[in-house]
Amino acid sequence: MTAKTEGRIRLTVLGGYLGSGKTTWLRHQLHEGKFRNAYVIVNEAAETPVDDALLGQSTRLSVLAGGCVCCTAKADLIALLRSLCDERSRGLSDDPRLEQIVLETSGLADPGPIVEAIKADPVLVYHIVVSEVVVAVDALHALSQLTTEPLGRRQIEVADRLIITKADVAEEGAVKALLATLRTLNPLAVISGASKGVEVPLPSFDGIAPVALPDLANQPARPPIAPARLYIDDSIDWTAFTVWLSALLHARGDDIVRVKGVVRTPAGRLLLQTVRKVVQSPEILPEQGDTREDNMIVVIGRGYTPDQLKRSLKYFAGR
């Protein structure tokens, strides 16, 4: 560590496109004792946070919901970081001295402007150094995202480290093509694989040609991706809800990038998550923690309105 960075708080920015597995990866790192004593900041574009419910291993955590910290919530992030730096300087906290912060960004966030904002802030530049930008890359969906979403490319281009998630369930040829493409987009990034947060080996991609990505600069503008909130009544017919969700993803899976939420069912508190048309296995969550946002589902995508989703759910499930 050089004299220039010594004494400053190390900040790890964890980014990646919607559903890429950022929280799963971070959750495992915390379980393994990595980022020990780090302060975790979770950013969610939707007003209803979900990911913080999965990070119970961190006792030092703040949530910034309702906007991305690269743009609309940037001022909130700067204010929180300044507050943490002030507490550290004045020795106000009873916790161990703050040496590291992990910022998990929204899947809609561009890490580049976040790093620049910290470097440009006259206070934070003396207290925080961005030590690493880690970006999770979904082995199942990244190639299709890179052909249509400029944000996905920008996230990868600024990364110091790329974590290829779901590498064990993707087809090997597709993983090799993805790796070759990522190496073209970011020749210097360290690349590793992960399955549910656990490191796994990646196949060699020597001699594999990268996918030719289209120039998106002159493409027609697409509707912005935005979150919509749906309240799920306790008395809902869960069979009907499952049919509705399956039908929705089948019909609009290319528009609906992500669905997530914590719902109360006869089986307990379940974490509900989908990525594109893939429904992940539900996970039972403990009753502890903040349960105020239970039964609020966040649907993130484009090409529809919240009212359309609500009418559709009411038609199928009577709610």
N, C-alpha and C positions, 0 to 999 in steps of 0.2 A: 504494500500500500504506500503510495507516495505521500509526501507532506501535504500536497494540495487536497487530497481526499481524506486524510487522517482526521478523525474526530467528527466527521459528518455522518449523518444517518444514511445507510444504504437503502435505496428504494428499488425493489423489483416490480416491474410492470408486467402483469400477466394478461395477455390479450388472446384474441382468436375469434373467429366468426361464430355466429349463433349456433349453439349445439355442438361446438367442437370439443367439449369435454374439459373446459378450464377448471370448473369447480371440482369435478371428480379427481383431476390430477392434483390440485391444491389440497383437497381433502386427504389424499393419501400421503402427501408430503408432511402435512401436519401430524397425521397419525404416526408416521415414522420418526417424528421428532425434528424434522428439518424445519427451517424457519423458526427455530425455538425462540420464544420470547418476542417474536416479531409482532408488530401491530398490523392487523389485516383490515383493509378497506375493500368493501364489496360495492361495486357500482352496477346498478340495473337501470335500464332505460325505462322500464315500466314502473308505475307508482307502487305496485305490489311486489315487494321483494320476496324471493324464494330461496336463492342460493345461500343466504346466511343461515338458513335452517339446517344446512348440511355441514356447516363448519363449526360444530360444537367443540372441536378440539382447541379452538382459539378463544381464550378468555378476553383478549384485547381486540375488539372488532367494532367497526362502525360501518353503517350502510348509507350509501348515497343513492337514493332511488328517485325516479321520475325524470331522468335525463342523462345523457352521456357526458362523462367528465372531460371529453375532448372538445365539447362545444357548449351546450346549454347548461350543464352542471359544472363547468370549469371553475367558476368563481367559488362554488361550494367546496370543491376539492382544495383549492388554494387556501381557503379559510380554515379548513380542517387541518391541513398540513402545517400551516402557520401556528395553529393552536397547539398541536403536538410538539412542535419545535419550542414553543414558548414554555410549555410545561416541563420539557426536558431541561431547558436552560435554567429554569428557576427551581428545579428539583421538587415539583409539586406532587408528583405521583409516588405512591407507595410501591408500585410495580418495579421490576428490575429496570435499570437504565435503558432507554429506548435506543437500540442500535440498528434496527432494521424495520422497514415497512414493506408489506406486500400489497400492491394494488391490483385487485382483479377487476378488469374493466368490463363494461357491457359488451356483448357480442356485436353491437353496432358502433363501437368506438374505434377510432384510429389512434394507435399509440403515439404516432409522431407528434401531433400537436400537444399531447400531454407532456412529453419530454421537453419540448420547446418551451411550454408555459412555465415549467419548473425552473429551467435554466434562465429564463428571462425575468423571473420574479426577484426583486432586489433583496428580499429577505431569505427566501428558500435557497437561493444559490449558495449561501454561506452555511446552510445547515444540512442540506440534502444533496446526495449525489445519486444519480440514476445508475445503478451498478449493472443492471441487465434488463433487457426486454425479452420476455419469453412468450412465444406465440404457439398456441395449440392448433393443430391442423387435423381435421377430420378425414381419415383415410377413405371413408365411404363416400363422402360428398364433396371433398375439396376440389377435385378436378372440374366438376360441373360448375361449382361456384366461381372458380377462377376464369371460366369462359364468359361469365355474365356479370360478375360483381366486382367493380373496381376496388371497393373497400377490402375485399378479401386479398387482393394483390398488395395493397398498401400495407396491410397488417404484416404480411410475410416479408416484404421488402425492408422493413425497419427492424426486424427481429435479430437479436444476438443468438438466440437458441430457438429451434423449432422442435416441438414435441408432436410426433405423428401418433395421434390417438386412434383407437380401434384398429390398430395395425394387424391384430391377430384375426380379425373377422373379415377384413377386406380381401378381395382376390389378389393374389401375389403379383400378377402382371400389372394390375391397376396401381398397386403400391409402388412398383418399380417405375412406372410412368410418372406417377406423382413425384417421387423422389428426384427423378431427372428434371422435371419441370421446376421444382422448388430450387434445385441447385442453380438453374438458369436465372430464376428471379432473385435469388440471394446467394451468391457464391461463397460468402464468408460465414454464414450461419452454421452453428453446430447443430446436427440433426440426430435425434434419437427417437425410439419408438416407445409407446406405452399402451398398456391394456388396463383399464380401470385404475389408472394411476401408477401401476407397477411397470417398471422398465422391461421391455421385450426387445429382442434383436430384430433388425430390419434386413431385408434381402439386399444383396449387392445389386447395384443398378449400373455397373460398368457396361458401356456399349449401348445402353438404352437411350433412345432418342426422346427428348422432351416433347410434350404436347404443344403443338403450335397454337398459341393463344391469340384470339382476335384482338384487333385494336378497338378498344372501347371508347376512345376519345370522341369519335364521331357517331356513336350509336344514339338512336333516339332515347330521350330521357324516359326512365321508367318511374312509376309511382314510388314514392319513398316507402321504405319499410317502417312500420310503426306498430306499437303494442296496443292491444285492445283487452279490456278486462271483462270477464264474465263471472257473475256470482252464481254459485251452484247451491241451490236450496237443499237443506238437510233431508227433505222428504223426496228427493229426486229418485226416479226409477233408474238404478244403475245399469241395468241391462239396456234400457233405452238410451242412456247417455253413451254407453260404449258403442252402440250402433251409430249414434249421431257422429261421434268422433271419428269412427272408422270411415263413414261415408264422406265426412268433410275432408279428411286427408286424401281419400281416393279421388275426390273430385277436384280438390284445390291444393294438392300436395306441393305443386311447384310454386304456389303463391304463399302458402303457410310454411314459414321457415322453422318455426319453433312454437311449441305449446308446453307450458309448465305451470305447476301449481301444487298446492297441498290440499287434499280433499279428505273430508271425514266420511268414511264408509263403514259398513258393518264389520269390516275386517280391521278397522283402526284408521289412524292417520296415514294416508298414502301419498307418496311423492309421485306425481304424474308428469311424465316428460315425453315429448316426441321431437324428432329431428326430421324435417321433410315428411316423408311418408312412413318413417320407421318409428314405431311405438316402443319405447324402452320398457323393460320389466319394472312394474311398480315396486316401490320400496317402502316398507313400513317404517315410520318415523316415531321417535319417542314422544310422549305427551309433554315433555318439558320444553321450555323456551317460549318464545312469543308465538301465540297461536291466534292472534287477532286477525290475521289475513287468511286463515284457513277457509277453504271453499271458495277461494277467488282464483280463477284460472286466467292466465295471461296467454293470449294468442298473438304471436308476432309474425307479421307478414305484410302483404300488399294486395291491392285490388279488391278490397271489400271494406265495409264499414262496420263498426261495432254493433249498430242496430240490425244489420243484416245477420250477423252471427247470433244475436239474441233471438231474433224471430225464428231462425233456423232451429236453434236449441229448443225453443218453446214448441215448435211444431213436432219435433221428434220426441221430446221428453216431457212435454206438458209443463215446462217451467220457464 
